[in-house]
Amino acid sequence: MATSTPTRDAYATPPREPKKEPPSERRQLWRSRLWRFDDKASPYAYIAPFFLVFGAFGLYPLLYTGWIALHRVEMTGLDSMEWVGWENFDKILHDPEFWTSVSNTFLIGVISTVPQLLVALGLAHLLNYKLRASTFWRTIILTPYATSVASAALVFALVFRADGGLLNWTLGLVGFDPVNWANGHWTSKLAISIIVIWRWTGYNALIYLAAMQAVPNDLYEAASLDGASRWQQFRKVTIPSLRPTILFTIVISTIGSMQLFGEPLLLEGGALGATGGNENQYETLSIYLYNYGWNLGHLGPAAAVAWAMLALLLLIAAANWFIGRFVRKSAV
Amino acid sequence: MTMTSPTHTAPVKLAPAPKGGAPQRPSRFRMGAGQQLKGGPFAYIALAVVGFGSLLPLYWTLVAASRTQDEVLASTPPFFPGGKLVENVQTAWEQANLGKAILNSVIVSSSITLATLFFCTLAGYAFAKMRFRGRGWLMTAVIATLTIPPQLSVVPLFMMMSGLGWGGQLESVIFPTLVSAFGVFFMRQYLIEALPYELIEAAKIDGANNFRIVVSVVLPVARPAMMVLGMLTFVQAWNDFFWPYLALNQQNPTLQVALGQLSASYTPDQSIVMAGALISTLPLLVVFVVFGKKIVGGIMSGAVKG
């Protein structure tokens, strides 16, 4: 962490030049105390806002969620909480819709994250060439990042329409029958993944590009002297150097895909979003939580869903850790 | 509250000021095969295809927003914008309370951005250049909070906000996002390299107290990074959807919330919805065209470096 931290002395009160008429001794003592206090307290004062805000609006609610999950709380009367024990957990764990949304979240996560990161890697490789107007290309590719979830989802809702949608029209040109994107189990997940991929690929590509530019050239020179082809260099030099970055983007994209909300909510427009389609075919965990809490008005089960999400997140983190360990071990 | 974590970046090294993107390499003749070779036609074609895919949905928004719903949904979709843009925007304006929504979005995004800049610079400076007990694990704690999805705390947050009397008010959206872990990390990485200890010491010897140092030494040095963080924060606050959608209501929406409600109405007219989408995206597109290079540099400078 600390790379070049100077000793504490660098922060001590600088020695004061004796003046012609030095202030009284008491005053000097007071001043140096004040200095010392300023030095000791300032760092804590500067980081306090973060911890105060996070404590009040992040950590405290996170813990309080567990308490609410054991109560009956209705949207209509937020003040009255009635103890019900494990009932809420019982309710959601025995709800097939909950398990549907767990598997939907997982599947959409996989089919959006994997292609997204692969394409981003390829794009970064292209952008790493010497290009005319390189800034222009980078900006163009990042543009979807400027779009909100809401606008992106709504435009794609038009593109994916069953009749009169841009995509089906294009498919029709090539001779395919129209697809009912939002109604199919796989097609709806694919549609949502495409929205996610569209918005985030450019962003990830830029992160990879930055990491690629930090790879020392000597490595490539050495590799080419050893007779490595371009593809071998990419595989044996670029990818290993990017490993921490790749791992990081995987973690972040996984967490992001756990939270998918706007895309499924707005995929079809109208009121269907709150249940994730007529057969819950694209209902994610966030939608399930929203539906219970804000659509049906039962906040207790919604809080239980939040805890289920936390459990799932920890599970994913553990899996990540194990895979990471396995990869490191097998690499040795 | 940071939804779907757009401005996430990793706990590793940040380059100093992003001066015009990539660090310049020595002449390419000296380099081995591979890196920094000139891109051939294939690279340009591939980038053009991806670029086309990136821009097409935005263009389609414009086309759909400027035509009638029947035209948009016709079996052969229109390829060029029509003449209904003004009319559609007017209708969207009335139906979705857009005037109020724009005002709200501006208030929310700018207050979040200002607060984030101030607090994150302070905290970033403390973590970068000041020594204090617990610095290491406190910084780890800051980074760890990046991995907590907002979904986990929205239920009690909603109840708290209603208890505070902020139910449906902008405060409920602004306050949880006043500081961001990403911002603290970003400013710390920048200041570690950009702010020499000599400057701080010189100011101390001149008799400046700590806050004085922040104002007259740290803030000027941090300005380039603050610009970038400001833009990233603004984009994120402007586009935030999940928590505002739960916390606000039809009478007092932000643009994104208004947009969501417009589409959730019983028979949404697609052209009107697209007119709303266009209005909500346009300001950011303008920001992108003007500051594109800076934003790209900012995202790349926040990225992981081996």
Interface residues (C-beta under 8 A of the other chain):
Chain A: M1 A2 T3 S4 T5 P6 R8 A10 Y11 P14 W35 D38 D39 K40 S42 P43 Y44 Y46 I47 P49 F50 F51 V53 F54 F57 G58 Y60 P61 L62 Y64 T65 I68 V73 L78 G122 L123 L126 L127 N128 Y129 K130 L131 S134 T135 W137 R138 T139 I140 I141 L142 T143 P144 Y145 A146 T147 S148 V149 A150 S151 A152 L154 V155 F156 A157 L158 V159 R161 D163 G164 L166 W169 W198 T201 G202 Y203 L206 I207 Y208 L209 A210 A211 Q213 A214 V215 N217 Y220 E221 A222 A223 S224 L225 R230 Q233 F234 V237 S241 L242 P244 T245 F248 V251 I252 I255 G256 M258 Q259 L260 F261 G262 L265 L266 G269 G270 A271 G273 A274 L285 S286 L289 Y290 G293 W294 L299 A302 A303 A306 W307 M309 L310 L313 A317
Chain B: M1 M3 T4 S5 P6 H8 T9 A10 V12 G21 A22 P23 R25 R28 M31 G32 A33 G34 Q35 Q36 L37 K38 G39 A43 Y44 A46 L47 V50 G51 G53 S54 L55 P57 L58 W60 T61 A64 V72 L73 A74 S75 T76 P77 F119 C120 L122 A123 Y125 A126 F127 M130 R131 F132 R135 G136 L138 M139 V142 T145 T147 I148 P149 P150 Q151 L152 S153 V154 V155 P156 L157 F158 M159 M160 S162 G163 F175 P176 L178 V179 A181 V184 I192 Y197 E201 K204 I205 G207 N209 N210 F211 V214 V235 W238 N239 F241 F242 Y245 L246 L255 Q256 L259 G260 S263 A264 S265 Y266 T267 P268 Q270 V273 M274 A277 L278 S280 T281 L284 L285 V287 F288 G292 K293 I295 V296 I299 M300 S301 A303 V304 K305 G306
